[in-house]
Amino acid sequence: MITVNSSEEINYNPKNVLEEVVTNVGMILRVCKEEQPLNRDFAFDSDLIDKNINVVQNRITSHLTKIIREYEPRAVLRQTRIIMKDTYNNDFDIELGIEVVNIE
């Protein structure tokens, strides 16, 4: 299982297919709807930031499962974890565990 974290830097020059899949999942993980005007279904709803952490984790997992299947079918979402950085400000990172399949 490969770990992708929302705070990691994006590798804009992947050297192989595995790195390319991880880069694509990282991009999916970082885009908000306000930043993606032409394809809002692709991105996260920033209203999640003000919700209870359990609600956030469930909605993020559901959304990511759907979006990864559609936009990066070579990755399978195995695990979603919310890492709280600042509870007072509701600041968190998202960590995903993915499995890369169908690399040919």
N, C-alpha and C positions, 0 to 999 in steps of 0.2 A: 504494500500500500504506500502511496506517495502522499506526502503532506503538502498542502498549499495553504498559505496564510495570507490574509488580506493586507498585512503590513509589509510583506516582502516586496522587493523590487521586481518589476517585470523584466524578463529577459527578451529584449527586442531582436535578438539575433540568435534564435535557437539553432543548435548545431545538429540536431537529429529529430526524428519524429516524436520521441518521448518528451524532449524539451518543448517542442511545439505544442503538444497537447497540454502540458502543464502551463505554458504561457497563455493558451486560449482559455483555460479554466480560470486562471488568475485574472484575466481581463473580464470575464463574466462576473467574477466575484467583486469587482471594483466599480462597475458602472451603475449610476443612479438614474432614475427616470428623467430627472431634470437635465441630465447631461446627454440624453439620447432622444432627441425630439422626433426623429423619423421612425423609430422602432421601439416604442415604450414597453412592449411586452418582453423585450430582451433584458431590461434592467430592473434593479431593485426599487421598491417603493420606499422613499426616504421617510415616510410616515412611521415606519417600523422603529425608528430611533426612540420614539417616546413611549413605546409599549413595554409591558412586563417582559422580562428576559425569557421566560418560558414561552410566551406567545411569539416572541421574536425568533427563537430557535425553531419552533415548529413551522412558522411561515417561511423562514429562510430555507429550511430543509425541503419543504414542499416545492417552493419556487425553483430552487437550484436543481432538484431532481428533474423537473420538467424542462428547464432551460438547457441543462447539460445534455439531456437526451436529444434535444432539437438542434443545438448549435455546435456541440462537440460530442458526437456519438462514440468517439473512440475512448471516452472516459466514462466510468461508472462511479457514481457517488456512493461511498461506503460509510462515511461518517461525517457528521457536522458537529462542531464544537464552538461554543461562544466563550471567548476568553475576556473576562472583565478587566479593563485597565483602570477605570475610574468609576466606581459605583455611583458617586454623587452626580456626576455629569452624564451618566449612562454611556460612557465611552468604552467600546469593546472592539476586539478583533474577531474575525471569523476564521476558523481553521477547518479545512476540509481534508478528509482522507479519500483519495480517489484510486481507482484501479484503472490502468490503461489497457484497453483490449483492441483487437482488430488492427494491429500495426502490421502493415504488409509492404 
